[in-house]
Amino acid sequence: MLVESFIMRILTYSIHMKNVLKLSLCMLALALFAFAPNSEKKGEEIVVVIDVSHGGDDAGVQVSSLSEKELVQQIAKRIEELNSYSNLKIHFTRTSDFNASLTQRVDFISDIQPDLVISLHINESKNTDASGAELYTSTKSARFSQSDAFAKRLQSALLKTSLQQVQLKNADFYILKKSEAPTVLLQLGYLTNSVDRKLLMDPSTQDAIAHSILKFLSEI
């Protein structure tokens, strides 16, 4: 009887340890899964629309021979040429000098259904001391919370360039209200300010802006 009892205890202990081992392995597998990088997500294509404002007979802001439509197209071209991210697909509302209406731009966005829209502009003011970049979102947008979150992250990216000031603001611009995708309107600076104007004309600044936007987009 003593031998049988001893054998039973050994068997019971063996079964218990096997169950403990199985449970430990399951918990380890779950932990590894939870902390493993999401390779599928990283491989997904990010689709973005860059709205290149004005164009054609609409020059936008003009100071002497400089115009908003030309400068934003130059920066958009740098974004296109410097894009080395294989998973980042960028569509532009224009790639040459023509004027698409606001409704045409919104329709273009609706057809593509991007993850984000960035509308490029350059500001002006009667006060020539007014300067700095500005990021706008609209509280009337159905995607305001996402747009606002993207604007804050883009602000951080742009502050690493020579743009010393990037303010976050709200406005009910047409494209911000009507776009079905998260949308941010970026005023890159004031063409009426001599410091901003010099920066925006500088190819190295244009490249720095393009690189910061691309890096931000690759991580959304």
Backbone as numpy.savetxt, mean C-alpha at the origin, in Angstrom:
# Nx Ny Nz CAx CAy CAz Cx Cy Cz
-0.24 -64.26 41.86 -1.08 -63.05 41.86 -0.20 -61.79 41.86
0.87 -61.82 42.64 1.76 -60.66 42.71 2.41 -60.39 41.35
2.80 -61.47 40.67 3.42 -61.32 39.34 2.43 -60.73 38.36
1.18 -61.26 38.38 0.14 -60.77 37.46 -0.15 -59.29 37.73
-0.22 -58.94 39.02 -0.48 -57.55 39.38 0.64 -56.63 38.88
1.86 -57.11 39.02 3.02 -56.32 38.57 3.00 -56.11 37.05
2.66 -57.21 36.34 2.58 -57.13 34.87 1.50 -56.14 34.45
0.35 -56.18 35.13 -0.76 -55.29 34.80 -0.37 -53.82 35.00
0.38 -53.57 36.06 0.83 -52.21 36.34 1.77 -51.70 35.23
2.64 -52.62 34.81 3.57 -52.24 33.73 2.82 -51.92 32.45
1.84 -52.77 32.12 1.05 -52.56 30.91 0.27 -51.25 30.98
-0.33 -50.99 32.15 -1.11 -49.77 32.33 -0.22 -48.53 32.18
0.97 -48.61 32.78 1.92 -47.49 32.71 2.38 -47.27 31.26
2.60 -48.38 30.54 3.05 -48.29 29.15 2.00 -47.62 28.27
0.74 -48.01 28.47 -0.37 -47.41 27.69 -0.48 -45.92 28.01
-0.34 -45.59 29.30 -0.44 -44.18 29.72 0.66 -43.34 29.06
1.89 -43.87 29.04 3.00 -43.12 28.47 2.85 -42.95 26.96
2.28 -43.97 26.29 2.03 -43.85 24.85 1.04 -42.73 24.57
-0.02 -42.64 25.41 -1.02 -41.59 25.24 -0.43 -40.21 25.48
0.44 -40.13 26.52 1.11 -38.86 26.80 1.99 -38.45 25.64
2.71 -39.42 25.07 3.59 -39.14 23.95 2.80 -38.66 22.74
1.67 -39.32 22.46 0.82 -38.92 21.33 0.32 -37.50 21.51
-0.13 -37.18 22.73 -0.65 -35.85 23.02 0.44 -34.80 22.86
1.65 -35.11 23.32 2.77 -34.18 23.21 3.12 -33.91 21.76
3.12 -34.99 20.95 3.43 -34.83 19.53 2.38 -33.97 18.82
1.12 -34.18 19.19 0.03 -33.39 18.60 0.18 -31.91 18.95
0.50 -31.64 20.22 0.66 -30.25 20.66 1.86 -29.60 19.97
2.94 -30.36 19.79 4.11 -29.84 19.10 3.80 -29.51 17.64
3.06 -30.40 17.00 2.68 -30.18 15.59 1.83 -28.94 15.45
0.88 -28.75 16.37 0.03 -27.56 16.34 0.84 -26.30 16.54
1.81 -26.35 17.46 2.64 -25.19 17.73 3.48 -24.83 16.52
4.06 -25.83 15.88 4.87 -25.57 14.69 4.04 -25.00 13.56
2.82 -25.48 13.42 1.92 -24.98 12.38 1.54 -23.53 12.63
1.30 -23.22 13.90 0.88 -21.86 14.26 1.96 -20.84 13.96
3.25 -21.22 14.17 4.33 -20.26 14.01 5.03 -20.36 12.66
4.60 -21.29 11.83 5.22 -21.43 10.50 4.82 -20.26 9.62
5.72 -19.75 8.77 5.37 -18.66 7.87 4.32 -19.09 6.86
3.41 -18.17 6.54 2.34 -18.46 5.60 2.85 -18.27 4.18
3.44 -19.32 3.64 4.07 -19.22 2.32 3.04 -19.00 1.22
1.84 -19.54 1.40 0.81 -19.33 0.39 0.44 -17.87 0.29
0.29 -17.19 1.46 -0.08 -15.78 1.47 1.00 -14.93 0.83
2.27 -15.25 1.13 3.37 -14.50 0.57 3.45 -14.64 -0.94
2.97 -15.73 -1.46 3.04 -15.96 -2.89 1.88 -15.38 -3.66
0.88 -14.86 -2.96 -0.29 -14.32 -3.63 0.05 -13.03 -4.37
-0.63 -12.80 -5.48 -0.41 -11.58 -6.25 -1.10 -10.40 -5.57
-0.38 -9.29 -5.47 -0.94 -8.04 -4.94 -1.27 -7.16 -6.14
-2.53 -6.75 -6.22 -2.98 -5.95 -7.37 -3.26 -4.52 -6.90
-2.64 -3.57 -7.57 -2.72 -2.16 -7.18 -3.04 -1.30 -8.40
-3.81 -0.25 -8.17 -4.03 0.76 -9.21 -3.35 2.05 -8.75
-2.50 2.60 -9.62 -1.94 3.92 -9.41 -2.72 4.88 -10.31
-3.45 5.78 -9.69 -4.20 6.78 -10.45 -3.28 7.97 -10.71
-2.91 8.14 -11.97 -2.02 9.23 -12.38 -2.91 10.42 -12.76
-3.00 11.40 -11.87 -4.01 12.45 -12.00 -3.78 13.37 -13.19
-4.90 14.02 -13.59 -4.92 15.03 -14.65 -4.47 14.43 -15.98
-3.88 15.23 -16.87 -3.48 14.74 -18.18 -4.24 15.44 -19.30
-3.68 15.39 -20.49 -4.30 16.02 -21.65 -4.45 17.52 -21.45
-5.67 18.02 -21.68 -5.91 19.47 -21.54 -6.06 19.91 -20.09
-5.98 18.96 -19.16 -6.04 19.26 -17.73 -4.64 19.12 -17.15
-3.95 20.25 -17.01 -2.56 20.23 -16.54 -2.46 20.13 -15.03
-3.57 20.38 -14.33 -3.50 20.42 -12.87 -2.79 21.68 -12.43
-2.02 21.59 -11.37 -1.27 22.75 -10.86 -0.16 23.10 -11.85
0.02 24.40 -12.11 1.08 24.85 -13.00 1.88 25.98 -12.36
3.18 25.89 -12.42 4.08 26.96 -12.00 5.14 27.10 -13.08
5.10 28.25 -13.76 5.99 28.48 -14.91 5.79 27.36 -15.93
6.86 26.66 -16.29 6.73 25.61 -17.30 6.45 24.24 -16.68
6.39 24.18 -15.36 6.14 22.91 -14.68 4.65 22.68 -14.48
4.24 21.42 -14.62 2.83 21.09 -14.40 2.70 19.82 -13.57
1.60 19.77 -12.84 1.31 18.60 -12.01 1.21 17.34 -12.85
0.54 17.45 -14.01 0.32 16.25 -14.82 1.63 15.61 -15.25
2.65 16.44 -15.54 3.94 15.91 -16.00 4.72 15.27 -14.85
4.73 15.93 -13.69 5.49 15.41 -12.56 4.91 14.10 -12.02
3.58 14.01 -11.93 3.01 12.75 -11.42 3.21 11.62 -12.42
3.22 11.95 -13.71 3.48 10.91 -14.70 4.93 10.45 -14.64
5.86 11.38 -14.37 7.27 11.01 -14.21 7.44 10.04 -13.03
6.80 10.35 -11.92 6.92 9.50 -10.73 6.25 8.15 -10.96
5.09 8.17 -11.62 4.41 6.91 -11.95 5.28 6.03 -12.84
5.97 6.67 -13.78 6.86 5.91 -14.68 8.01 5.28 -13.90
8.54 6.01 -12.92 9.60 5.45 -12.09 9.07 4.27 -11.27
7.85 4.37 -10.78 7.24 3.25 -10.05 7.15 2.03 -10.95
6.71 2.25 -12.19 6.58 1.14 -13.14 7.94 0.51 -13.45
8.93 1.34 -13.71 10.25 0.85 -14.13 11.03 0.21 -12.98
10.82 0.69 -11.77 11.59 0.19 -10.63 10.92 -0.99 -9.91
9.75 -1.38 -10.36 9.03 -2.48 -9.71 9.73 -3.81 -9.99
10.41 -4.33 -8.97 11.12 -5.61 -9.11 10.43 -6.72 -8.31
9.24 -6.43 -7.80 8.51 -7.42 -7.00 7.63 -8.27 -7.91
7.96 -9.55 -7.98 7.27 -10.44 -8.92 5.79 -10.63 -8.59
5.43 -10.45 -7.31 4.04 -10.66 -6.92 3.23 -9.36 -6.91
3.84 -8.26 -7.37 3.17 -6.96 -7.34 2.77 -6.54 -8.76
1.48 -6.55 -9.01 0.93 -6.18 -10.32 0.32 -4.78 -10.21
0.85 -3.84 -10.97 0.39 -2.45 -10.89 -0.25 -2.03 -12.21
-1.45 -1.48 -12.09 -2.17 -0.91 -13.23 -2.18 0.61 -13.09
-2.03 1.32 -14.19 -2.02 2.78 -14.17 -3.23 3.32 -14.93
-3.87 4.35 -14.37 -5.04 4.91 -15.06 -4.65 5.62 -16.34
-3.40 6.03 -16.42 -2.86 6.54 -17.70 -1.35 6.36 -17.72
-0.81 6.09 -18.91 0.64 5.96 -19.09 1.15 6.96 -20.11
0.24 7.83 -20.58 0.62 8.88 -21.52 -0.20 10.13 -21.19
-0.05 11.15 -21.98 -0.66 12.45 -21.68 -2.08 12.54 -22.22
-3.02 11.93 -21.50 -4.44 12.10 -21.85 -5.24 12.24 -20.57
-6.42 12.78 -20.70 -7.25 13.06 -19.53 -8.43 12.10 -19.47
-8.40 11.22 -18.47 -9.56 10.35 -18.20 -10.42 11.04 -17.16
-11.72 11.01 -17.35 -12.63 11.65 -16.40 -12.62 10.90 -15.07
-13.15 11.53 -14.05 -13.21 10.90 -12.72 -14.05 9.63 -12.76
-15.16 9.68 -13.50 -16.01 8.48 -13.59 -15.30 7.36 -14.34
-14.53 7.71 -15.37 -13.77 6.70 -16.11 -12.71 6.06 -15.21
-12.09 6.87 -14.36 -11.08 6.35 -13.44 -11.70 5.39 -12.44
-12.85 5.76 -11.92 -13.55 4.89 -10.95 -14.00 3.60 -11.63
-14.49 3.71 -12.86 -14.89 2.51 -13.61 -13.69 1.60 -13.86
-12.55 2.19 -14.16 -11.30 1.44 -14.36 -10.95 0.66 -13.10
-11.06 1.32 -11.96 -10.78 0.68 -10.67 -11.76 -0.46 -10.42
-13.03 -0.22 -10.70 -14.06 -1.25 -10.47 -13.82 -2.49 -11.31
-13.36 -2.29 -12.54 -13.09 -3.43 -13.42 -11.94 -4.28 -12.90
-10.94 -3.64 -12.33 -9.75 -4.36 -11.87 -9.93 -4.96 -10.48
-10.70 -4.28 -9.63 -10.91 -4.72 -8.24 -9.58 -4.94 -7.50
-8.78 -3.88 -7.37 -7.46 -4.01 -6.77 -7.51 -4.12 -5.25
-6.36 -4.46 -4.68 -6.23 -4.49 -3.23 -6.10 -3.08 -2.65
-5.61 -2.16 -3.47 -5.41 -0.78 -3.03 -5.29 0.15 -4.24
-5.74 1.39 -4.05 -5.58 2.45 -5.05 -4.80 3.59 -4.41
-3.80 4.09 -5.13 -3.10 5.30 -4.71 -3.26 6.33 -5.83
-3.87 7.46 -5.50 -4.07 8.52 -6.48 -2.99 9.59 -6.27
-2.16 9.81 -7.29 -1.02 10.71 -7.19 -1.38 12.13 -7.62
-1.06 13.10 -6.76 -1.33 14.51 -7.03 -0.18 15.37 -6.51
-0.19 16.65 -6.90 0.71 17.65 -6.35 -0.12 18.88 -6.00
0.16 19.47 -4.86 -0.67 20.51 -4.29 -0.26 21.91 -4.73
-1.08 22.89 -4.35 -0.77 24.30 -4.57 -1.40 25.13 -3.46
-0.87 26.33 -3.26 -1.42 27.24 -2.25 -1.00 28.66 -2.58
-1.87 29.62 -2.24 -1.50 31.03 -2.38 -0.40 31.39 -1.40
-0.35 30.63 -0.31 0.71 30.80 0.68 1.93 29.98 0.23
2.93 30.64 -0.28 4.09 29.92 -0.84 4.93 29.23 0.24
4.65 29.50 1.50 5.35 28.80 2.58 4.74 27.43 2.87
3.51 27.21 2.38 2.85 25.91 2.59 3.65 24.83 1.89
3.95 23.74 2.61 4.78 22.67 2.03 4.46 21.34 2.68
5.04 20.29 2.12 4.89 18.96 2.69 3.88 18.10 1.96
4.06 16.81 2.09 3.13 15.84 1.49 1.92 15.63 2.39
0.84 15.17 1.79 -0.40 14.92 2.54 -1.06 13.66 2.00
-1.59 12.86 2.90 -2.32 11.64 2.54 -3.78 11.79 2.95
-4.67 11.58 1.99 -6.10 11.78 2.25 -6.87 10.46 2.16
-7.83 10.32 3.05 -8.85 9.27 2.96 -10.20 9.92 3.21
-11.26 9.21 2.87 -12.61 9.76 3.06 -13.42 8.90 4.02
-14.03 9.55 5.00 -14.90 8.84 5.95 -16.18 8.37 5.26
-16.44 8.90 4.07 -17.65 8.49 3.33 -17.40 7.26 2.46
-16.17 6.79 2.46 -15.84 5.59 1.69 -16.32 4.35 2.43
-16.84 3.39 1.68 -17.25 2.11 2.28 -16.05 1.33 2.80
-14.85 1.69 2.33 -13.63 1.00 2.75 -12.72 1.92 3.56
-13.34 2.83 4.32 -12.57 3.84 5.04 -11.57 3.24 6.03
-11.99 2.26 6.82 -11.10 1.71 7.85 -9.84 1.11 7.23
-10.00 0.40 6.10 -8.84 -0.17 5.42 -7.98 0.93 4.80
-8.64 1.91 4.19 -7.92 3.02 3.56 -7.10 3.77 4.60
-7.71 4.01 5.75 -7.04 4.74 6.83 -5.81 3.97 7.33
-5.96 2.66 7.48 -4.84 1.83 7.94 -3.70 1.85 6.92
-4.04 1.76 5.64 -3.01 1.82 4.59 -2.32 3.19 4.57
-3.10 4.25 4.76 -2.53 5.60 4.75 -1.49 5.77 5.85
-1.75 5.23 7.01 -0.80 5.33 8.13 0.49 4.57 7.83
0.36 3.42 7.20 1.56 2.64 6.85 2.34 3.32 5.73
1.63 3.91 4.76 2.30 4.62 3.67 2.98 5.87 4.21
2.36 6.53 5.18 2.99 7.69 5.81 4.35 7.32 6.39
4.41 6.21 7.11 5.68 5.75 7.70 6.73 5.49 6.63
6.31 4.91 5.51 7.24 4.60 4.42 7.78 5.89 3.79
6.92 6.86 3.55 7.32 8.10 2.89 8.21 8.98 3.77
8.03 8.88 5.08 8.84 9.68 5.99 10.31 9.24 5.99
10.59 8.09 5.40 11.97 7.61 5.30 12.68 8.20 4.07
11.93 8.96 3.26 12.53 9.62 2.09 12.86 11.06 2.49
13.18 11.90 1.50 13.48 13.31 1.77 12.22 14.14 2.01
11.04 13.52 1.94 9.81 14.22 2.29 9.76 14.34 3.82
10.03 15.52 4.32 10.17 15.71 5.76 8.84 15.71 6.51
7.77 15.98 5.79 6.46 16.09 6.44 5.41 15.37 5.60
4.67 14.48 6.23 3.60 13.76 5.54 2.40 13.73 6.49
1.44 14.58 6.24 0.28 14.69 7.13 -0.85 13.76 6.68
-1.61 13.27 7.67 -2.80 12.47 7.39 -4.02 13.36 7.50
-4.87 13.34 6.45 -6.04 14.21 6.43 -7.25 13.45 5.87
-8.43 14.02 6.10 -9.66 13.47 5.54 -10.26 14.47 4.56
-10.79 13.97 3.45 -11.47 14.81 2.47 -12.39 13.93 1.64
-13.42 14.54 1.10 -14.40 13.76 0.33 -14.19 13.94 -1.17
-12.94 13.76 -1.61 -12.66 13.79 -3.04 -13.40 12.65 -3.73
-13.80 12.91 -4.97 -14.65 11.97 -5.71 -14.10 10.55 -5.72
-12.83 10.43 -6.06 -12.25 9.08 -6.20 -12.19 8.35 -4.86
-12.04 9.11 -3.77 -12.00 8.50 -2.44 -13.39 8.00 -2.03
-14.41 8.75 -2.37 -15.78 8.37 -2.00 -16.32 7.24 -2.87
-16.00 7.28 -4.14 -16.65 6.39 -5.09 -15.91 5.08 -5.36
-14.64 5.04 -5.07 -13.88 3.82 -5.33 -14.38 2.68 -4.43
-14.54 1.50 -5.02 -14.99 0.33 -4.27 -13.83 -0.35 -3.55
-12.60 0.05 -3.87 -11.40 -0.53 -3.25 -10.86 0.45 -2.21
-10.06 -0.02 -1.26 -9.38 0.91 -0.35 -8.57 1.90 -1.18
-8.72 3.19 -0.88 -8.11 4.22 -1.72 -7.49 5.32 -0.86
-6.29 5.71 -1.26 -5.56 6.80 -0.60 -5.15 7.80 -1.66
-5.37 9.09 -1.38 -4.94 10.14 -2.30 -3.69 10.78 -1.71
-2.62 10.79 -2.50 -1.32 11.29 -2.05 -0.97 12.59 -2.76
-0.95 13.68 -1.97 -0.42 14.95 -2.46 1.07 14.96 -2.13
1.91 14.92 -3.15 3.34 14.71 -2.95 4.08 15.94 -2.44
3.44 17.09 -2.47 4.07 18.33 -2.03 3.40 19.49 -2.73
3.92 20.70 -2.49 3.35 21.92 -3.06 4.25 22.44 -4.17
3.69 22.48 -5.37 4.46 23.00 -6.49 4.71 24.49 -6.33
3.87 25.15 -5.53 4.01 26.58 -5.29 5.05 26.90 -4.22
5.65 25.86 -3.62 6.71 26.04 -2.64 8.05 25.71 -3.28
9.01 26.60 -3.17 10.28 26.43 -3.88 11.05 25.19 -3.44
11.00 24.87 -2.14 11.72 23.69 -1.64 11.07 22.41 -2.15
9.72 22.33 -2.03 9.01 21.15 -2.52 9.21 20.98 -4.02
9.15 22.11 -4.73 9.27 22.07 -6.19 10.64 21.51 -6.59
11.67 21.95 -5.93 13.02 21.46 -6.22 13.14 19.97 -5.94
12.56 19.52 -4.83 12.59 18.09 -4.48 11.87 17.25 -5.53
10.67 17.68 -5.91 9.85 16.89 -6.83 10.43 16.84 -8.24
11.26 17.81 -8.58 11.93 17.81 -9.89 13.18 16.94 -9.89
13.69 16.64 -8.72 14.96 15.90 -8.59 14.76 14.41 -8.89
15.44 13.86 -9.89 15.29 12.44 -10.23 15.57 11.50 -9.06
16.54 11.84 -8.21 16.86 10.96 -7.07 15.72 10.95 -6.05
15.06 12.10 -5.87 13.90 12.15 -4.98 12.75 11.36 -5.58
12.54 11.49 -6.88 11.49 10.73 -7.55 11.72 9.23 -7.38
12.98 8.81 -7.52 13.31 7.39 -7.35 13.08 6.94 -5.91
13.45 7.79 -4.95 13.26 7.45 -3.54 11.78 7.30 -3.21
10.96 8.20 -3.74 9.51 8.12 -3.53 8.98 6.83 -4.15
9.41 6.54 -5.38 8.95 5.33 -6.08 9.34 4.08 -5.30
10.58 4.02 -4.83 11.05 2.86 -4.07 10.26 2.68 -2.77
9.99 3.78 -2.07 9.26 3.67 -0.80 7.83 3.21 -1.02
7.20 3.69 -2.09 5.84 3.26 -2.42 5.83 1.78 -2.79
6.80 1.36 -3.59 6.87 -0.04 -4.01 7.10 -0.98 -2.83
8.01 -0.60 -1.94 8.27 -1.45 -0.77 7.02 -1.56 0.09
6.35 -0.44 0.30 5.09 -0.46 1.05 4.06 -1.38 0.39
3.90 -1.24 -0.93 2.91 -2.04 -1.65 3.23 -3.54 -1.59
4.50 -3.87 -1.63 4.89 -5.28 -1.62 4.56 -5.96 -0.31
4.28 -5.17 0.72 4.04 -5.72 2.05 2.60 -5.60 2.53
1.70 -5.15 1.66 0.31 -4.98 2.11 -0.41 -6.32 2.19
